[in-house]
């Protein structure tokens, strides 16, 4: 589906030459619902390794830092 898990899986598999990828979403339209998503440091490192950092930084609130808080 078009949620965080389905999209992350699709990105991870997009460069696999022997896998044909089709992504289906039940909702007729993708919209924001006001819910937040927490991305823990290890998850952020994984998303960065997939080449998603630049795209994600464009939609994150100002002042975001991937430095651990003290």
C-alpha positions as CSV (number, residue, x, y, z in Angstrom):
1,X,0.0,0.0,0.0
2,X,0.9,3.7,0.0
3,X,1.7,3.9,3.7
4,X,5.2,4.3,5.1
5,X,5.9,0.6,5.1
6,X,4.7,-0.1,1.6
7,X,6.4,2.9,0.1
8,X,9.7,2.1,1.9
9,X,9.5,-1.5,0.7
10,X,8.9,-0.3,-2.9
11,X,11.9,2.1,-2.7
12,X,14.1,-0.7,-1.3
13,X,13.1,-3.1,-4.2
14,X,13.1,-0.6,-7.1
15,X,16.6,-1.4,-8.3
16,X,16.3,-5.2,-8.1
17,X,16.5,-6.3,-11.7
18,X,14.5,-9.6,-11.2
19,X,11.6,-8.1,-9.4
20,X,8.6,-6.5,-11.1
21,X,7.0,-4.0,-8.7
22,X,3.4,-2.9,-8.6
23,X,2.2,-0.8,-5.7
24,X,-1.5,-0.6,-5.0
25,X,-3.3,1.7,-2.5
26,X,-6.9,1.1,-1.4
27,X,-7.6,4.9,-0.8
28,X,-8.9,6.8,-3.8
29,X,-6.7,9.8,-2.9
30,X,-3.5,10.2,-0.8
31,X,-4.1,13.0,1.7
32,X,-2.6,14.2,5.0
33,X,-4.7,13.1,8.0
34,X,-2.8,15.2,10.6
35,X,-1.0,12.2,12.1
36,X,2.7,12.5,12.8
37,X,5.3,9.9,12.2
38,X,8.2,9.3,14.5
39,X,11.4,8.3,12.8
40,X,14.0,6.9,15.2
41,X,17.7,7.5,14.5
42,X,18.4,4.0,13.2
43,X,15.4,4.2,10.9
44,X,16.6,7.6,9.7
45,X,20.0,6.1,8.9
46,X,18.3,3.3,6.9
47,X,16.2,5.8,4.9
48,X,19.4,7.9,4.3
49,X,21.1,4.8,3.0
50,X,18.3,4.3,0.5
51,X,18.9,7.8,-0.9
52,X,15.7,9.4,0.6
53,X,17.3,12.0,2.9
54,X,17.1,14.9,0.5
55,X,13.5,14.3,-0.4
56,X,12.5,13.8,3.2
57,X,14.3,17.0,4.3
58,X,12.2,19.0,1.9
59,X,9.0,18.0,3.8
60,X,10.2,18.0,7.4
61,X,9.5,21.0,9.7
62,X,12.2,23.6,9.9
63,X,14.8,23.1,12.6
64,X,14.9,19.3,12.1
65,X,18.2,17.7,13.0
66,X,19.4,14.1,12.8
67,X,21.7,14.7,15.7
68,X,20.7,12.8,18.8
69,X,19.1,15.1,21.5
70,X,20.8,15.3,24.8
